[in-house]
Amino acid sequence: MALGRRMIGWLRRLFGQERPHPVPAWEPEPPPPVPAWEPKPQPPQRRSEAEIDAVEVALNGLIAAGLRLGPHYEGMDRRAVARTMAEHPEFAVGDGNQTLPLTERSSEALSIAILWSYRALADAIEDEFANAAIFDDHCYDGADEETYRALFARLIDLAGAWTGRGVTVSRVPELGPYGHGFRVAFETQPPIPPLTFPADKNFDWSLLERLDACRPAAETRRFRVAADGGAGLVLFLDDTEARAIAARLGWGPDDL
């Protein structure tokens, strides 16, 4: 009997009915995960006291024209604010005079560097000024409901002209070149009718005109926008303030 079982086993192996388990193919170990890239913190820029003086003069001029500092600088005197701005790694970057000391920049150039706040974008500061803010306004083709809710809530808060300030956003299918859009609803007094618009690559700043149309009857301020294709500076000013700040920036009286 034992011989018979051995013979049957031999025949099975011979005809392939009882094959040994194959040896697993060798596979290399997966590479270790690559850590997510994070920007390295940049050290503050070294500034002389004369450079701080120049920024403080420009800042005082903007404040006299109508700019108001926000809670970000609460408890700081003007010179401390000017120093904080001037020493930030993103202050006065991106122009042709970047290597010049601040004392060799015009007051208009320094005023633009103060208002066009790349430092706020870099550090996600949303309360640097009480009546002005800078926004990323490109690559909105990938924006979702929360992106628009946060943007419009910040605009309503910046203006301070409405009470309530609740904002909700829903997606609208089959609208526009990207196949969807958004509906923004406001819970404010005075009421603001819902805004419906298609998704697009860049944010449509003309939508702010529809907010302006719903201001309280006695409100003389309105939204002013300056955009360069990468960021948008939004201010909420009356006509006198807008002309005065535009003059400080070296712009025309109707540029804000």
C-alpha positions in Angstrom: 0.0 0.0 0.0 2.8 2.4 0.9 4.5 1.7 -2.4 1.2 2.3 -4.2 0.7 5.7 -2.6 4.3 6.7 -3.5 3.7 5.6 -7.1 0.4 7.6 -7.3 2.2 10.7 -5.9 5.0 10.2 -8.4 2.6 10.0 -11.3 0.7 13.1 -10.1 4.0 15.1 -10.0 5.0 13.7 -13.4 1.7 14.8 -15.1 1.6 18.2 -13.3 -1.3 17.5 -11.0 0.7 18.1 -7.9 3.3 20.8 -8.4 5.3 22.4 -5.7 4.3 26.0 -4.8 6.2 28.5 -7.0 8.8 30.6 -5.3 7.5 34.3 -5.1 9.2 36.6 -7.6 11.6 39.0 -6.0 10.4 42.5 -5.7 12.4 45.5 -4.5 11.3 47.2 -1.3 9.3 50.3 -1.9 11.3 53.5 -1.5 10.7 55.4 1.7 8.1 58.2 1.5 9.3 61.6 0.4 8.6 64.2 3.0 6.3 66.9 1.9 8.1 70.1 0.8 7.8 73.0 3.2 9.3 76.4 2.7 12.1 77.3 5.0 11.4 80.2 7.2 13.2 83.3 5.9 15.1 85.5 8.4 14.0 89.1 8.8 15.6 91.6 6.5 18.2 93.8 8.2 17.1 97.5 8.0 18.8 100.6 9.2 16.9 103.1 11.4 16.9 105.5 8.5 15.0 102.8 6.4 12.5 102.3 9.3 12.1 106.1 9.3 11.2 106.1 5.6 8.6 103.3 6.0 7.1 105.0 9.0 6.7 108.3 7.0 5.0 106.3 4.1 2.7 104.5 6.6 1.7 107.7 8.4 0.8 109.2 5.0 -1.4 106.2 4.1 -3.1 106.4 7.5 -3.7 110.1 7.2 -5.3 109.4 3.8 -7.8 106.9 5.2 -6.0 103.5 5.7 -6.8 101.9 9.1 -4.6 99.4 10.8 -6.2 96.1 11.9 -6.1 94.0 15.0 -2.9 92.3 13.8 -1.0 95.4 15.0 -3.0 96.0 18.2 -1.0 97.5 21.0 1.9 98.5 18.7 3.0 102.1 18.1 3.5 103.3 14.6 7.2 102.8 14.6 6.9 99.2 15.8 4.4 98.6 13.0 6.8 100.2 10.4 9.7 98.1 11.7 7.6 94.9 11.5 6.6 95.6 7.9 10.1 96.7 6.8 11.9 93.7 8.2 9.5 91.1 6.8 11.2 89.0 4.2 8.4 89.8 1.7 8.5 93.5 2.1 9.2 95.4 -1.2 10.0 92.3 -3.1 9.4 91.8 -6.8 10.2 95.2 -8.2 13.3 96.4 -10.1 14.6 98.3 -7.1 14.7 95.3 -4.9 18.4 95.7 -4.1 18.2 99.3 -3.2 18.0 100.4 0.4 14.6 101.6 1.4 16.0 105.1 1.9 16.5 105.2 -1.9 12.9 104.2 -2.8 10.3 106.8 -3.4 7.5 107.3 -0.9 5.1 106.0 -3.5 7.0 102.8 -3.9 7.1 102.3 -0.1 3.4 103.0 0.1 2.7 100.3 -2.5 4.9 97.9 -0.6 2.9 98.6 2.5 -0.5 98.1 0.9 0.4 95.4 -1.6 1.1 93.1 1.3 2.9 89.9 0.1 3.8 89.4 3.8 0.1 88.9 4.5 -0.2 86.3 1.7 3.0 84.6 2.9 1.9 84.4 6.6 -1.9 84.1 6.0 -2.5 87.3 7.9 -6.2 88.4 7.4 -6.4 91.3 9.8 -3.4 93.5 9.0 -5.7 96.4 7.9 -9.2 97.2 9.0 -10.3 98.5 5.6 -7.9 96.8 3.1 -6.9 93.3 2.3 -5.0 91.4 -0.3 -6.2 88.1 -1.9 -4.8 85.4 -4.2 -7.2 85.7 -7.1 -5.8 83.2 -9.6 -6.2 79.3 -10.0 -9.8 79.5 -9.0 -10.7 76.7 -11.4 -10.0 74.3 -8.6 -11.8 76.4 -5.9 -14.6 74.7 -3.9 -17.5 75.9 -1.8 -15.4 76.7 1.3 -12.9 78.7 -0.8 -15.7 81.1 -1.9 -17.4 81.1 1.4 -14.2 82.2 3.2 -13.5 84.9 0.5 -17.0 86.5 0.6 -17.2 86.3 4.4 -13.9 88.1 4.6 -15.1 90.8 2.1 -18.3 91.4 4.1 -16.4 91.6 7.3 -13.8 94.0 5.7 -16.6 96.4 4.7 -18.4 96.3 8.1 -21.4 97.9 6.4 -23.8 95.0 6.9 -25.1 93.3 10.0 -25.5 89.5 10.2 -22.7 88.6 7.9 -23.6 84.9 7.4 -22.5 83.4 4.1 -23.3 80.0 2.6 -22.2 78.6 -0.8 -23.5 75.8 -2.9 -22.3 74.3 -6.2 -24.4 74.8 -9.3 -24.0 72.1 -12.0 -23.8 72.6 -15.7 -22.8 76.2 -15.6 -19.9 77.9 -17.5 -16.8 76.5 -19.3 -15.8 74.4 -16.3 -19.1 72.6 -16.1 -20.2 74.1 -12.8 -20.6 77.3 -10.9 -21.5 78.6 -7.4 -24.4 80.2 -5.7 -23.5 82.5 -2.8 -26.2 83.4 -0.3 -25.9 86.1 2.3 -27.7 86.5 5.7 -27.3 90.2 6.1 -29.1 93.4 6.7 -29.6 95.2 4.4 -30.2 92.0 2.4 -27.9 91.0 -0.4 -29.5 88.9 -3.2 -27.7 85.6 -3.9 -24.8 85.7 -6.4 -24.6 83.0 -9.1 -21.6 82.8 -11.3 -19.6 80.2 -13.3 -16.3 78.7 -12.1 -13.3 80.4 -13.8 -9.6 80.4 -13.7 -9.4 83.8 -11.9 -11.8 85.4 -9.5 -14.2 87.8 -11.0 -13.8 91.1 -9.1 -16.7 92.7 -10.9 -18.9 90.7 -8.5 -18.1 93.3 -5.9 -20.2 95.8 -7.8 -23.2 93.8 -7.0 -22.3 93.9 -3.3 -21.8 97.7 -3.6 -25.4 98.0 -5.0 -26.7 96.5 -1.7 -25.0 98.8 0.8 -27.0 100.7 3.4 -28.5 103.8 2.0 -26.3 106.2 4.0 -23.1 104.3 3.3 -20.6 106.4 1.3 -17.8 103.9 1.1 -17.6 101.2 -1.5 -15.2 98.4 -2.6 -12.1 99.4 -4.6 -10.0 96.8 -6.4 -6.5 96.8 -7.9 -5.4 93.5 -9.4 -2.3 92.4 -11.2 -3.3 89.0 -12.4 -1.8 87.2 -9.4 -3.3 89.0 -6.4 -6.1 91.5 -5.8 -5.9 94.4 -3.4 -9.4 95.3 -2.0 -10.1 98.5 -0.1 -13.4 99.8 1.3 -13.2 103.6 1.1 -15.2 106.7 0.3 -14.3 108.8 -2.7 -12.1 111.2 -0.7 -10.2 108.4 0.9 -9.7 106.6 -2.4 -8.3 109.7 -4.1 -6.0 110.4 -1.2 -4.6 106.9 -1.0 -4.3 106.7 -4.8 -2.2 109.9 -4.7 0.0 108.3 -2.0 0.6 105.4 -4.4 1.4 107.6 -7.3 -1.8 106.5 -9.1 -4.4 108.6 -10.8 -7.4 110.0 -8.9 -9.7 107.4 -10.6 -7.5 104.4 -10.2 -9.2 103.3 -7.0 
